[in-house]
């Protein structure tokens, strides 16, 4: 048994035997099934037998629903696959609602009980096999139907194809801007597909609901998920909300104005009821001013002079009402620039520092600044050392050598305290190179004493005469 999810044609997904009020468990993943499934909040209430409702709501492919009478008192629940009466033959559908709520839905959709067809039985294995085979043919039939319509030169678009449960009839859903004469088209379809043909014209919004897609908000289209009725949307809705009349932004995937423009219309109308009319004009000493812009959220109105419409001045609606009352008494108000009060910007204290983008980089930035400040000093010191002819580092090394205490000599037998470990032959270590300055100091100890006595005495390098060129 199948619950009819994924356009009521996939029997691999089985949730029909589960008697749950909300039907399919995968209502959020089975395509648009959560738009079509209804929660029966009276499922746990046992109604009296004489007042029991014999009508059942049955869903077919996409969003097509109808009501049928359970004349044989078959035990049905949400998700049951049943075989119902049709013209001609029979059709296969899925039960979407049972109980007393069916009467409410019939009354809402103005469905008469006399025109309701009857339920034959629960679908058996043969009915399901024929039904699934018919569903597999629909994509190929749709492509072939479009080719035939294009060959006949008809300005129409075949949007969807639906086979009846017993494959005895095909319903073609199409969209067109004008009336289509499809008498020849039906003959060609009947000759190509060898079955009864039914043509139904739908609107562009119904087409978008059947096809589905992602809207500009990033979510799935409202018409293909939860919206069941389409209300008219006109450009006045956008004007009330102070939106620019841009068809690329205001139009949905159906090419019409977005249905979501109606969602906030009531809130805007309530807010605009406290505003003066947008055609309000003010008589000032400098000239007449007219309203240019209205901000519903800030409750402000912008005015500009008729002679100079470049400069705009915004005022609260309470002040505007007072100015209008003065004009009604025949008094002219002050110029707009005199009425405009300077705004004092309110400084907000950010205790958490959420608005500070560089709050994580303060420490690193301070370290970088310190390093940058030290770098030029090092360069200057190096320059001074080079000018003096003697690096500063060597002076420090000399003073350190004089202050260092003499190191104690290492013991000849380092492994004496390490137990009875075998001795390993030591590799011959190279003697460290003695710097030339130390050798000179040992050779001339008097010169070092003289240098220590006169530390400020400059050392002059010995100048050698230039070599003579023998070939000159």
C-alpha positions in Angstrom: 0.0 0.0 0.0 1.2 3.5 -0.8 0.4 6.8 0.9 0.6 8.6 -2.4 3.6 10.7 -1.5 5.7 11.9 -4.5 2.6 12.6 -6.6 0.8 9.5 -5.5 2.8 7.2 -7.7 5.5 5.6 -5.6 4.3 2.4 -3.9 7.8 1.7 -2.5 7.1 4.2 0.3 4.6 2.5 2.5 2.9 4.2 5.3 -0.7 3.4 4.5 -1.3 0.6 7.1 -0.2 2.9 9.9 -3.4 4.4 11.4 -2.1 7.9 12.2 -4.0 11.1 12.2 -1.4 13.0 10.3 -0.9 10.3 7.7 2.5 10.0 6.2 5.5 10.1 8.6 7.7 11.8 5.9 5.4 14.8 5.4 8.4 17.1 5.2 10.4 15.1 2.7 7.7 13.6 0.3 7.7 16.5 -2.2 4.6 18.6 -1.5 2.7 16.0 0.5 2.6 18.2 3.6 0.6 20.7 1.7 -2.0 18.1 0.8 -2.1 16.1 4.1 -4.5 17.3 6.8 -4.3 16.7 10.5 -7.4 15.1 11.8 -7.8 16.5 15.3 -11.0 14.5 15.8 -9.4 11.1 15.1 -9.4 10.1 18.8 -13.1 10.9 19.3 -15.6 8.1 18.7 -18.7 9.5 17.1 -22.1 7.9 17.5 -23.0 5.4 14.8 -26.1 7.1 13.5 -24.2 10.4 13.0 -21.2 8.8 11.3 -19.9 10.6 8.2 -19.9 8.4 5.1 -17.8 10.8 3.0 -14.1 10.6 2.5 -11.7 13.1 1.0 -9.4 11.4 -1.7 -6.3 12.9 -3.2 -4.9 12.2 -6.6 -1.8 13.3 -8.5 -0.5 16.8 -7.4 -3.1 18.9 -5.7 -6.3 17.4 -7.2 -8.8 16.3 -4.5 -12.4 15.2 -4.5 -15.0 13.7 -2.1 -16.4 10.2 -2.4 -19.1 8.3 -0.5 -18.3 5.1 1.4 -21.4 3.2 0.5 -20.0 -0.2 1.5 -18.8 1.0 4.9 -15.2 0.0 4.2 -12.8 0.6 7.2 -10.6 3.4 5.9 -8.0 5.6 7.4 -5.6 8.3 6.2 -3.2 6.8 3.7 -5.4 4.0 2.4 -5.2 3.4 -1.3 -8.7 2.9 -2.8 -10.4 2.4 -6.1 -13.1 4.9 -6.8 -15.8 5.5 -9.4 -14.8 7.5 -12.5 -16.1 8.3 -16.0 -15.2 6.2 -17.8 -13.8 3.2 -15.8 -12.3 3.7 -12.3 -9.5 5.7 -10.7 -7.0 5.1 -7.9 -6.4 7.6 -5.2 -5.2 8.0 -1.6 -7.4 8.8 1.4 -6.4 12.2 2.8 -9.1 12.9 5.4 -11.9 11.0 7.1 -14.5 11.7 9.8 -16.4 14.8 10.7 -13.9 17.1 9.2 -14.8 16.0 5.7 -18.2 17.7 6.1 -16.5 20.9 7.0 -14.3 20.7 4.0 -17.3 19.9 1.7 -19.1 23.0 3.1 -16.0 25.2 2.6 -15.6 24.1 -1.0 -19.4 24.1 -1.6 -19.4 20.5 -2.7 -22.9 18.9 -3.0 -23.4 15.5 -1.5 -25.6 14.5 -4.4 -22.8 14.8 -6.9 -20.4 12.6 -4.9 -19.2 9.4 -6.5 -18.9 6.1 -4.6 -15.9 4.1 -3.5 -15.6 0.6 -4.9 -13.0 -1.1 -2.8 -9.5 -0.9 -1.4 -7.0 -1.2 -4.2 -5.7 -4.7 -4.9 -2.4 -5.7 -6.3 -3.6 -5.6 -9.9 -5.0 -2.1 -9.5 -1.6 -0.9 -8.1 0.4 -2.5 -11.0 -1.8 -0.8 -13.6 -1.6 2.5 -11.8 2.2 2.4 -11.5 2.7 1.5 -15.1 0.5 4.5 -16.1 2.5 6.8 -13.9 5.7 5.7 -15.7 4.4 6.7 -19.1 3.5 10.3 -18.1 6.9 12.0 -18.8 7.2 10.5 -22.3 3.6 11.4 -23.1 4.2 15.0 -22.0 7.2 15.4 -24.3 5.4 13.9 -27.2 2.3 16.1 -26.6 4.5 19.2 -26.7 6.0 18.2 -30.0 2.5 17.7 -31.5 1.3 21.1 -30.3 4.4 22.8 -31.7 4.0 21.1 -35.0 0.4 22.4 -35.2 1.6 25.9 -34.4 -0.5 26.4 -31.3 0.6 29.0 -28.7 0.2 26.8 -25.7 2.3 25.0 -23.2 1.6 21.5 -21.9 2.4 21.7 -18.2 1.4 18.3 -16.8 -0.1 15.0 -17.8 -2.2 12.8 -15.6 -3.2 9.2 -16.4 -6.4 7.8 -14.9 -5.9 4.8 -12.5 -7.0 2.3 -15.1 -5.2 4.0 -18.1 -8.5 4.7 -19.8 -8.1 8.5 -19.9 -5.3 11.1 -20.1 -5.8 14.6 -18.8 -3.6 17.3 -20.3 -3.0 20.5 -18.2 -1.9 23.4 -20.4 -1.4 27.2 -20.1 -2.1 29.8 -22.8 -2.5 33.5 -23.0 -5.5 33.3 -25.3 -8.2 30.9 -26.4 -6.9 27.8 -28.2 -8.7 25.9 -30.8 -7.5 22.3 -30.0 -10.0 20.3 -32.1 -7.3 19.1 -34.4 -5.0 18.7 -31.4 -7.4 16.2 -29.7 -7.6 14.1 -32.8 -3.8 13.9 -33.1 -3.5 13.1 -29.4 -6.2 10.3 -29.7 -4.4 8.8 -32.7 -1.0 8.9 -31.0 -1.9 7.7 -27.5 -5.0 5.5 -28.3 -7.1 6.6 -25.3 -9.6 9.2 -24.3 -8.3 12.7 -24.1 -9.3 15.5 -21.7 -7.9 19.0 -21.9 -7.9 21.4 -18.9 -6.6 25.0 -19.0 -4.9 26.3 -15.8 -3.4 29.6 -14.8 0.2 30.5 -14.5 0.1 30.3 -10.7 -1.4 26.8 -10.8 1.5 25.9 -13.2 4.1 27.2 -10.7 2.4 25.2 -7.9 2.6 22.0 -10.0 6.2 22.5 -11.1 7.5 23.9 -7.8 10.8 25.6 -7.2 12.8 27.9 -4.9 11.7 31.5 -4.4 13.9 34.6 -4.0 13.6 34.2 -0.2 15.5 30.9 -0.4 12.6 28.7 0.6 10.3 26.5 -1.4 7.4 28.2 -3.2 4.4 28.9 -1.0 2.0 27.8 -3.7 3.7 24.4 -3.9 3.9 23.8 -0.2 1.1 25.3 1.9 -0.9 27.9 -0.1 -4.2 26.5 -1.3 -6.0 29.6 -2.6 -4.7 32.3 -4.8 -5.8 35.9 -3.9 -5.5 38.7 -6.4 -2.3 40.9 -6.1 -2.1 44.3 -7.7 0.4 47.1 -7.9 -1.4 49.1 -5.1 -0.1 46.6 -2.6 3.5 47.5 -3.5 2.7 51.2 -3.4 1.3 50.9 0.1 4.5 49.3 1.2 6.7 52.0 -0.4 8.2 49.5 -2.8 9.6 50.4 -6.2 7.5 49.1 -9.1 10.2 46.9 -10.5 8.7 43.9 -12.3 12.0 41.9 -11.9 11.9 42.1 -8.1 8.1 42.0 -7.6 7.3 39.1 -10.0 7.5 35.5 -8.9 8.4 32.4 -11.0 4.8 32.4 -12.4 5.5 35.8 -14.0 2.8 37.5 -11.8 3.1 39.6 -8.7 4.3 37.6 -5.7 1.7 36.3 -3.3 3.8 37.2 -0.3 3.1 40.9 -1.0 -0.3 40.4 0.6 1.2 39.0 3.9 2.2 42.3 5.4 -0.4 44.5 3.7 -2.7 44.6 6.8 0.1 45.7 9.0 1.1 48.5 6.6 -2.5 49.7 6.3 -2.9 49.8 10.1 0.3 51.9 10.4 -0.7 54.2 7.5 -4.0 55.0 9.2 -2.2 57.3 11.6 -0.3 59.1 8.9 -1.6 62.2 7.1 -2.3 61.8 3.4 0.7 61.4 1.1 -0.7 64.3 -1.1 -0.4 66.7 1.8 1.1 70.2 1.0 2.4 72.7 3.5 2.2 76.5 3.0 5.4 78.1 4.4 6.7 81.6 4.4 9.3 80.5 1.8 6.8 78.7 -0.5 4.7 75.6 -0.8 6.1 72.2 0.1 4.9 68.8 -0.8 5.4 65.3 0.6 8.0 63.2 -1.2 8.5 60.1 1.0 6.9 58.3 3.9 8.7 56.0 6.4 6.3 53.7 8.1 8.8 52.3 10.6 10.3 55.6 11.7 6.9 57.4 11.5 8.4 60.3 9.5 7.4 62.2 6.4 9.8 64.0 4.0 8.9 67.4 2.5 10.6 69.5 -0.2 9.8 72.9 -1.8 8.1 73.0 -5.1 10.8 75.3 -6.5 13.7 73.3 -5.0 12.9 69.6 -4.7 16.5 68.5 -4.2 16.6 69.4 -0.5 14.5 67.1 1.7 13.4 67.8 5.3 12.0 65.0 7.5 9.5 65.6 10.3 7.6 63.4 12.7 4.0 62.8 11.9 2.9 64.6 15.2 4.6 67.8 14.0 3.2 67.4 10.5 -0.3 67.2 12.0 0.2 70.4 13.9 1.5 72.2 10.8 -1.5 71.0 8.8 -3.8 72.4 11.5 -2.1 75.8 11.3 -2.5 75.9 7.5 -6.2 75.1 7.9 -6.5 78.1 10.2 -5.0 80.2 7.4 -1.6 80.7 9.1 1.7 80.2 7.2 4.3 78.2 9.0 8.0 78.9 9.3 10.4 77.7 6.5 11.3 74.0 6.6 14.9 74.6 7.5 13.9 76.6 10.6 11.5 73.9 11.7 14.1 71.2 11.3 15.7 70.4 14.6 19.2 69.1 14.8 19.3 65.5 15.7 21.5 64.5 18.5 23.1 61.1 17.7 22.6 58.7 20.5 25.8 56.8 21.4 25.3 53.2 22.3 27.7 51.5 24.6 28.8 48.1 23.3 29.7 46.2 26.5 30.2 42.9 24.7 32.0 44.5 21.8 29.9 42.6 19.3 30.1 45.5 16.8 33.9 45.7 17.0 35.3 43.7 14.1 38.9 43.9 15.3 38.2 42.9 18.9 40.3 39.7 18.4 43.2 41.5 16.7 44.0 44.1 19.3 46.9 42.3 21.0 48.5 41.3 17.7 48.2 44.8 16.4 50.0 46.3 19.5 52.8 43.7 19.1 53.2 44.7 15.5 53.4 48.4 16.4 56.1 47.7 19.0 58.1 45.6 16.5 57.8 48.3 13.9 59.0 50.9 16.4 62.0 48.9 17.3 63.0 48.2 13.8 64.2 51.7 12.8 66.1 52.0 16.1 68.0 48.8 15.2 68.8 50.1 11.8 70.0 53.4 13.2 72.2 51.6 15.7 73.7 49.5 13.0 74.4 52.6 10.9 76.2 54.2 13.9 78.2 51.1 14.5 79.3 51.1 10.9 80.3 54.7 11.0 82.4 54.2 14.0 84.2 51.4 12.2 83.7 49.0 15.0 80.5 47.0 15.7 78.9 47.4 19.0 78.5 43.7 19.4 82.2 43.2 19.6 82.6 45.7 22.5 79.9 43.8 24.4 81.7 40.5 23.8 85.0 41.9 25.1 83.5 43.2 28.3 81.7 39.9 28.8 84.9 37.9 28.3 86.6 40.0 31.0 83.7 39.6 33.5 83.2 35.9 33.0 84.7 33.7 35.7 87.0 31.0 34.7 85.2 27.7 34.1 86.3 24.7 36.2 88.2 22.1 34.3 86.3 18.9 33.4 87.2 15.7 35.1 89.5 13.5 33.1 87.2 10.5 33.7 83.6 11.7 33.1 82.2 8.2 33.4 83.6 7.5 36.9 80.3 8.2 38.6 78.2 6.4 36.1 78.8 2.8 37.4 80.7 0.1 35.6 79.9 1.2 32.1 82.3 0.5 29.3 84.3 3.4 28.1 83.7 4.6 24.6 86.5 6.1 22.6 86.0 9.8 22.2 86.3 11.2 18.7 89.0 13.7 18.2 87.5 17.1 18.8 88.7 20.0 16.7 90.2 22.8 18.7 88.0 25.9 18.7 89.4 28.7 16.7 90.7 31.5 18.8 89.7 34.9 17.5 92.4 37.0 16.1 91.6 39.8 18.5 92.3 37.5 21.5 95.7 36.4 19.9 96.7 40.0 19.5 95.6 40.8 23.0 97.8 38.0 24.4 100.7 39.1 22.2 100.5 42.8 23.3 99.1 42.9 26.9 100.4 46.4 27.2 98.2 47.7 24.4 95.1 46.3 26.1 96.1 48.1 29.4 96.6 51.3 27.5 93.2 50.9 25.8 91.5 50.3 29.1 93.1 53.4 30.6 92.0 55.5 27.7 88.6 54.1 26.6 87.8 57.2 24.5 90.9 57.0 22.4 90.1 56.4 18.8 91.8 53.5 17.0 93.3 54.4 13.7 93.8 51.7 11.0 97.2 51.5 9.4 97.1 52.8 5.9 99.2 50.9 3.4 100.6 52.6 0.3 98.9 51.6 -3.0 100.6 48.9 -4.9 102.6 49.9 -7.9 101.7 48.5 -11.3 104.8 46.8 -12.9 103.4 47.1 -16.4 103.0 50.9 -16.1 
